[in-house]
Amino acid sequence: MSIETQEFMRYILLGFECITAFIGFLYYPKLTDSYWKWFSVYLIFIFFQELFWIVIFPLNFSNELLITWSTHYYNYVGLPIQYLFFYWLYAYKSLRNKTLFYAFFILYLPIVTILHQYLSAHVQRFTVNILVGSTLLTILAILEFARQIRHEDILKFRENKMFYINTGAFLFYVGTFPLSVIIVLKSSDEIIKEGFTFFMYYFYISNYIMYSLFSMSFIWGKKT
């Protein structure tokens, strides 16, 4: 995938994030007495974060200083906020397992910090963060699907906010896991190169679907 194509698809993604954040903003007054208000806040944060790095302070792939700044930001701020928010939403709120949340919180930060220090010279950008974060999130997504199947939630999936969120998060975070592995391998083999291109397209398309499902969670889902 060319840099021009990536840039084009990033701007489309920013549009999806903007729409979802706006919908979350509109529904915020209805959610002030519920923990779902923090999902609105999270989506607004994500939009302004991406707006900063894409429009206000555009990342130039030839500018090493910008790449370094963005890498440090996403490694120590952007990605931890994303993963820790989902751990809280899944384990603490939906699964109602505080111990599981604290365990994942304690596991995620030290593992990422240690591995990043030792492997940062051998892997690209924030791959370690994504590998660790997505592995833990996959476990929570599976547990959430299992919870919904065991209970009546699956019969009322159209009104279930977590159904939309879990489906979107599973498609993106779990589906793009192979992309991180490919980046770590950094193989010159043609099959790997073709796979890298395929997963880059999947990365953006699954992102579009995920944010569409997040929007649906506000429109059709009911707070519990």
BABATI-854850 format. One record per residue (C-alpha): residue number from 1; y, x, z. Coordinates in Angstrom, 1 decimal, decimal comma. Layout:
! residues N
<r NUM; <Y; X; Z>>
...
END
This chain:
! residues 224
<r 1; <0,0; 0,0; 0,0>>
<r 2; <3,4; 1,4; -1,0>>
<r 3; <6,3; 1,8; 1,4>>
<r 4; <8,3; -0,8; -0,6>>
<r 5; <5,5; -3,3; -0,2>>
<r 6; <5,3; -2,6; 3,6>>
<r 7; <9,0; -3,1; 3,9>>
<r 8; <8,9; -6,4; 2,0>>
<r 9; <6,1; -7,7; 4,2>>
<r 10; <7,8; -6,5; 7,4>>
<r 11; <10,9; -8,6; 6,5>>
<r 12; <8,7; -11,6; 5,8>>
<r 13; <7,1; -11,0; 9,2>>
<r 14; <10,5; -10,9; 10,8>>
<r 15; <11,2; -14,3; 9,3>>
<r 16; <8,1; -15,7; 10,9>>
<r 17; <9,0; -14,1; 14,3>>
<r 18; <12,5; -15,6; 14,0>>
<r 19; <11,2; -19,1; 13,3>>
<r 20; <8,8; -18,9; 16,2>>
<r 21; <11,4; -17,6; 18,6>>
<r 22; <13,8; -20,3; 17,5>>
<r 23; <11,2; -23,0; 18,1>>
<r 24; <10,4; -21,4; 21,5>>
<r 25; <14,1; -21,5; 22,3>>
<r 26; <14,3; -25,2; 21,4>>
<r 27; <11,4; -26,1; 23,6>>
<r 28; <12,5; -24,0; 26,5>>
<r 29; <14,4; -26,8; 28,3>>
<r 30; <11,2; -28,9; 28,3>>
<r 31; <9,2; -26,0; 29,8>>
<r 32; <11,5; -24,9; 32,6>>
<r 33; <9,2; -26,3; 35,3>>
<r 34; <6,1; -24,6; 33,7>>
<r 35; <4,9; -21,1; 33,3>>
<r 36; <5,0; -21,7; 29,5>>
<r 37; <8,8; -21,0; 29,6>>
<r 38; <7,8; -17,3; 29,8>>
<r 39; <6,0; -17,7; 26,5>>
<r 40; <9,3; -18,7; 25,0>>
<r 41; <11,1; -15,8; 26,6>>
<r 42; <8,3; -13,4; 25,3>>
<r 43; <8,7; -14,6; 21,7>>
<r 44; <12,5; -14,3; 21,8>>
<r 45; <12,1; -10,8; 23,2>>
<r 46; <9,6; -9,9; 20,4>>
<r 47; <12,0; -11,1; 17,7>>
<r 48; <15,0; -9,2; 19,0>>
<r 49; <12,8; -6,1; 19,4>>
<r 50; <11,7; -6,2; 15,8>>
<r 51; <15,2; -7,2; 14,6>>
<r 52; <16,5; -4,0; 16,3>>
<r 53; <14,0; -1,7; 14,6>>
<r 54; <14,0; -3,4; 11,2>>
<r 55; <17,6; -4,5; 10,6>>
<r 56; <20,0; -3,2; 13,2>>
<r 57; <18,4; 0,2; 13,5>>
<r 58; <16,1; 0,4; 10,5>>
<r 59; <13,2; 2,8; 10,8>>
<r 60; <13,5; 5,5; 8,1>>
<r 61; <10,0; 6,9; 7,4>>
<r 62; <11,6; 10,2; 6,3>>
<r 63; <13,7; 10,5; 9,5>>
<r 64; <11,5; 12,3; 12,1>>
<r 65; <14,0; 11,5; 14,9>>
<r 66; <13,8; 7,8; 14,4>>
<r 67; <10,1; 7,9; 14,1>>
<r 68; <9,9; 9,8; 17,5>>
<r 69; <12,3; 7,3; 19,2>>
<r 70; <10,4; 4,3; 17,8>>
<r 71; <7,0; 5,8; 18,8>>
<r 72; <8,2; 6,4; 22,4>>
<r 73; <9,7; 2,9; 22,6>>
<r 74; <6,5; 1,1; 21,4>>
<r 75; <4,2; 3,4; 23,4>>
<r 76; <6,0; 3,0; 26,8>>
<r 77; <7,9; -0,3; 26,4>>
<r 78; <7,1; -2,5; 23,4>>
<r 79; <3,3; -2,5; 23,3>>
<r 80; <2,8; -2,5; 27,1>>
<r 81; <5,0; -5,6; 27,5>>
<r 82; <3,0; -7,3; 24,7>>
<r 83; <-0,4; -6,5; 26,2>>
<r 84; <0,5; -7,0; 29,8>>
<r 85; <2,1; -10,4; 29,0>>
<r 86; <-1,1; -11,6; 27,3>>
<r 87; <-3,2; -10,2; 30,2>>
<r 88; <-1,1; -12,3; 32,6>>
<r 89; <-1,2; -15,4; 30,4>>
<r 90; <-5,0; -15,2; 29,8>>
<r 91; <-6,4; -13,9; 33,1>>
<r 92; <-3,8; -15,0; 35,7>>
<r 93; <-2,8; -18,4; 34,3>>
<r 94; <-5,5; -19,7; 31,9>>
<r 95; <-8,6; -18,2; 33,4>>
<r 96; <-7,0; -18,4; 36,9>>
<r 97; <-8,6; -15,1; 37,8>>
<r 98; <-6,0; -12,9; 39,6>>
<r 99; <-8,5; -10,2; 40,3>>
<r 100; <-9,2; -9,8; 36,6>>
<r 101; <-5,5; -9,6; 35,8>>
<r 102; <-4,9; -6,9; 38,3>>
<r 103; <-8,0; -5,0; 37,1>>
<r 104; <-6,8; -5,1; 33,5>>
<r 105; <-3,3; -4,2; 34,6>>
<r 106; <-4,6; -1,2; 36,5>>
<r 107; <-7,0; -0,2; 33,7>>
<r 108; <-4,5; -0,4; 30,8>>
<r 109; <-1,6; 1,6; 32,0>>
<r 110; <-3,4; 4,7; 33,3>>
<r 111; <-5,9; 4,9; 30,5>>
<r 112; <-3,1; 4,6; 27,8>>
<r 113; <-0,9; 7,1; 29,6>>
<r 114; <-3,7; 9,7; 30,0>>
<r 115; <-5,2; 9,3; 26,6>>
<r 116; <-1,8; 9,4; 25,0>>
<r 117; <-0,9; 12,7; 26,7>>
<r 118; <-4,2; 14,3; 25,5>>
<r 119; <-4,6; 12,7; 22,1>>
<r 120; <-1,0; 12,3; 20,9>>
<r 121; <-1,2; 15,5; 18,8>>
<r 122; <-4,4; 14,3; 17,1>>
<r 123; <-3,8; 10,6; 16,4>>
<r 124; <-1,0; 8,8; 14,7>>
<r 125; <1,9; 7,1; 16,6>>
<r 126; <0,7; 4,3; 18,9>>
<r 127; <-2,9; 4,0; 17,8>>
<r 128; <-4,3; 4,9; 21,3>>
<r 129; <-2,2; 2,1; 22,9>>
<r 130; <-3,5; -0,4; 20,4>>
<r 131; <-7,1; 0,6; 20,7>>
<r 132; <-7,1; 0,3; 24,5>>
<r 133; <-4,9; -2,8; 24,6>>
<r 134; <-6,8; -4,7; 21,9>>
<r 135; <-10,2; -3,8; 23,5>>
<r 136; <-9,2; -5,4; 26,8>>
<r 137; <-7,5; -8,3; 25,1>>
<r 138; <-10,7; -9,0; 23,1>>
<r 139; <-12,6; -9,4; 26,3>>
<r 140; <-10,1; -11,9; 27,5>>
<r 141; <-10,0; -13,8; 24,2>>
<r 142; <-13,8; -14,2; 24,3>>
<r 143; <-13,7; -15,4; 27,9>>
<r 144; <-11,0; -17,9; 27,0>>
<r 145; <-13,1; -19,3; 24,1>>
<r 146; <-16,0; -19,5; 26,4>>
<r 147; <-13,9; -21,4; 29,0>>
<r 148; <-12,7; -23,9; 26,4>>
<r 149; <-16,2; -24,5; 25,1>>
<r 150; <-17,5; -25,1; 28,7>>
<r 151; <-14,8; -27,6; 29,5>>
<r 152; <-13,2; -30,6; 27,8>>
<r 153; <-10,4; -28,4; 26,4>>
<r 154; <-12,3; -27,9; 23,1>>
<r 155; <-12,4; -31,7; 22,6>>
<r 156; <-8,6; -31,9; 22,9>>
<r 157; <-7,8; -28,6; 21,0>>
<r 158; <-4,9; -30,2; 19,1>>
<r 159; <-3,1; -30,6; 22,5>>
<r 160; <-4,3; -27,3; 24,0>>
<r 161; <-1,6; -24,6; 23,8>>
<r 162; <-4,1; -21,9; 24,6>>
<r 163; <-6,3; -22,9; 21,7>>
<r 164; <-3,5; -22,1; 19,2>>
<r 165; <-2,5; -18,9; 21,1>>
<r 166; <-6,0; -17,6; 21,5>>
<r 167; <-7,0; -18,3; 17,9>>
<r 168; <-3,8; -16,5; 16,6>>
<r 169; <-4,2; -13,6; 19,0>>
<r 170; <-7,9; -13,2; 18,2>>
<r 171; <-7,2; -13,1; 14,4>>
<r 172; <-4,5; -10,5; 14,8>>
<r 173; <-5,3; -8,2; 17,7>>
<r 174; <-9,1; -8,3; 17,2>>
<r 175; <-9,0; -8,5; 13,4>>
<r 176; <-6,7; -5,4; 13,1>>
<r 177; <-8,8; -3,3; 15,4>>
<r 178; <-10,6; -1,7; 12,5>>
<r 179; <-7,2; -0,6; 11,1>>
<r 180; <-6,6; 1,4; 14,2>>
<r 181; <-10,0; 3,0; 13,9>>
<r 182; <-9,3; 3,9; 10,3>>
<r 183; <-6,0; 5,5; 11,3>>
<r 184; <-7,8; 7,5; 14,0>>
<r 185; <-10,4; 8,7; 11,5>>
<r 186; <-7,7; 9,8; 9,0>>
<r 187; <-10,4; 10,3; 6,4>>
<r 188; <-9,6; 11,2; 2,8>>
<r 189; <-12,6; 9,3; 1,5>>
<r 190; <-11,8; 6,7; -1,2>>
<r 191; <-13,6; 4,0; 0,7>>
<r 192; <-11,6; 4,6; 3,8>>
<r 193; <-8,4; 4,6; 1,7>>
<r 194; <-9,3; 1,2; 0,1>>
<r 195; <-10,2; -0,1; 3,6>>
<r 196; <-6,9; 1,1; 4,9>>
<r 197; <-5,0; -0,8; 2,2>>
<r 198; <-7,1; -4,0; 2,8>>
<r 199; <-6,5; -3,9; 6,6>>
<r 200; <-2,8; -3,3; 6,1>>
<r 201; <-2,6; -6,6; 4,1>>
<r 202; <-4,8; -8,2; 6,8>>
<r 203; <-2,4; -6,8; 9,4>>
<r 204; <0,6; -8,7; 7,9>>
<r 205; <-1,2; -11,9; 6,9>>
<r 206; <-2,9; -12,3; 10,2>>
<r 207; <0,5; -11,7; 11,8>>
<r 208; <2,0; -14,5; 9,8>>
<r 209; <-0,9; -16,8; 10,8>>
<r 210; <-0,6; -15,8; 14,5>>
<r 211; <3,1; -16,7; 14,7>>
<r 212; <2,5; -19,9; 12,8>>
<r 213; <-0,1; -20,9; 15,4>>
<r 214; <2,3; -19,9; 18,2>>
<r 215; <4,8; -22,3; 16,7>>
<r 216; <2,2; -25,0; 16,5>>
<r 217; <1,4; -24,5; 20,2>>
<r 218; <5,0; -25,7; 21,0>>
<r 219; <5,0; -28,5; 18,6>>
<r 220; <1,5; -30,0; 19,2>>
<r 221; <0,4; -28,4; 22,4>>
<r 222; <1,0; -30,0; 25,8>>
<r 223; <1,9; -28,1; 28,9>>
<r 224; <-0,7; -28,2; 31,7>>
END
